Amino acid sequence: MTVAIHYGSFINVGIQFLITMWVIFMIVKAVNKVKLSNSLAPKE
């Protein structure tokens, strides 16, 4: 019985993880920018 190492699936999971983390990072960055611009707006 040979042990098969599935490099393709491992690389695929790694790429999906990196893409997901990048998207979450960009969403958090956008939300922080909106919150910062709202807090700097002059209050009437």
VMD Tcl script that draws the C-alpha trace (Angstrom):
set ca {
  {0.00 0.00 0.00}
  {1.54 3.27 -1.08}
  {0.96 6.58 0.61}
  {-0.24 9.19 -1.85}
  {0.61 12.80 -1.12}
  {-1.90 15.04 -2.83}
  {0.12 18.17 -3.51}
  {-2.58 19.60 -5.78}
  {-5.29 19.60 -3.12}
  {-2.86 20.99 -0.53}
  {-1.83 23.85 -2.83}
  {-5.49 24.48 -3.72}
  {-6.47 24.78 -0.05}
  {-3.50 27.09 0.56}
  {-4.46 29.38 -2.32}
  {-8.12 29.46 -1.25}
  {-7.03 30.32 2.30}
  {-4.82 33.18 1.09}
  {-7.58 34.58 -1.14}
  {-10.10 34.38 1.72}
  {-7.75 36.11 4.16}
  {-7.00 38.86 1.58}
  {-10.72 39.50 1.00}
  {-11.41 39.66 4.75}
  {-8.45 42.02 5.19}
  {-9.77 44.34 2.46}
  {-13.28 44.33 3.99}
  {-11.92 45.18 7.46}
  {-9.74 47.91 5.94}
  {-12.76 49.44 4.16}
  {-14.91 49.30 7.31}
  {-12.17 50.96 9.35}
  {-11.83 53.69 6.72}
  {-15.59 54.36 6.83}
  {-15.58 54.47 10.63}
  {-12.59 56.81 10.65}
  {-14.14 59.19 8.12}
  {-17.39 59.20 10.12}
  {-15.59 60.02 13.35}
  {-13.69 62.88 11.69}
  {-16.84 64.42 10.20}
  {-17.86 67.68 11.87}
  {-20.70 67.20 14.29}
  {-23.57 69.66 14.17}
}
mol new
graphics top color blue
foreach p $ca { graphics top sphere $p radius 0.5 }
foreach p [lrange $ca 0 end-1] q [lrange $ca 1 end] { graphics top cylinder $p $q radius 0.2 }
display resetview
